[in-house]
Amino acid sequence: MRDYMPGAEPFSFEGSSAGVLLLHGFSGSCSEIRELGADLHAAGFGVIAPALAGHGTSPDDLVGVTPKDFFATVEAPYLDAAERFERVYIVGLSMGGALGLHLAAHHEVAALATISTPVFMSRLVSLSVPIAMRWAPRRKVISNYAAWRGEVVGYTTTPLSSLGVFLDVLKIVRNELPRVTAPLLVIHSRGDQTVPVANAAFIAAHVASQEKHVRVYPGGRHLLTLPPYLRTISGEVIGFLREREASYVTGAAGQTKGA
């Protein structure tokens, strides 16, 4: 395993009763969720933010990564969080949200918030990637424009084969949606040019959760966890989690036992 790129390292914050498993997206890194993690910790939650398989080091490390590898890199920290905290919430950005849905399909998580999360991509992406993979699976293609602009630490290119795996992950998660019963908050933006906004309604319509909320912003972008959208998203997510924590409040109003 290569060393992590500066800023891409996994991180965690100690907490008490309530913890959040915080998951970044495909081709990104913990850089894109670090400020959200700090906001969650300031609100009284413990935080565990792992690096996804093949991420945060070199795009070459994505070669050979399978859906099983992606699922394993969130399963282990989830089980760790379940040992450390009485209640475990999941907050996932982009593919991190899809992996959170996968965990919620297999575990009784306290609640789940997805941000700019896909369970399907545009028809162009879904059709073109498998065709391109037949000819040059190891060819690297442009990805993560936020990384190109220097806004986050991530991969500016990724192997075509890894995009195929990404689509495989989405297909698996899409079929698992009826198994998700946890309280759910779905956040998306109509300005998202990476993940179709139709995913928000699709996820909400296909999970079995009795409690679900959808927030679709008229503006914004894919990486809503960056300024100037960060504070709004942090407020939405923290408010949602605090509502779940209400029955555990033991001190001042609005603080959790982990505060």
ZIDA-V757391 format. One record per helix or strand. SS is the DSSP state (@ for helix, = for strand). FROM is the first residue (numbers start at 1). TO is the last residue. If there is no record, write none. Layout:
# ZIDA-V757391
SS_FROM_TO / SS_FROM_TO
This chain:
# ZIDA-V757391
=_11_13 / =_18_23 / @_30_42 / =_46_49 / @_59_62 / @_67_84 / =_87_93 / @_95_106 / =_111_115 / @_123_136 / =_140_142 / @_145_148 / =_157_159 / @_160_179 / =_183_189 / @_198_206 / =_212_217 / @_230_248
